[in-house]
Amino acid sequence: MATSHFQQFLNDATSPAPDTDIPLGADCLYGLYTSWCLLQGMAPKTSASFRVGMRLCGINVHHSRLKTKGRAAADYILASYPYTS
């Protein structure tokens, strides 16, 4: 069976973090996903489609127990960091 678009995102941009006190929340996980999509040269799916995809991959976006990794993590952090002059 082929790896889904969402499973590939999870493999590339997240790692399990079962012991973390601060796992990725739903908004941060979607932001990481949009960064990953842009780096892959593809348009991100809607937030609703993303949540369905995560559920199909066994991820509860409200209690993900995931942490970021890779290029998408760096891109997301830089994109969401407030700019100061």
C-alpha angles and dihedrals in degrees: 000000000000119000111253123239089249094047089051089053091051091048094048103038109026141054129195113263105182094163099046121120091202111044122176111283125219096267094046092047091052091047090052089049092053090050090050091050093050091050089050091051095243135118114253119242118243120278090253092052090046092054091050090048092050091049090052088052090052096254122135102207091207094053102022101151087207134129130199127259140169134019095324090058092054092045093049093048093049093045094050097042111106113249116234126185 
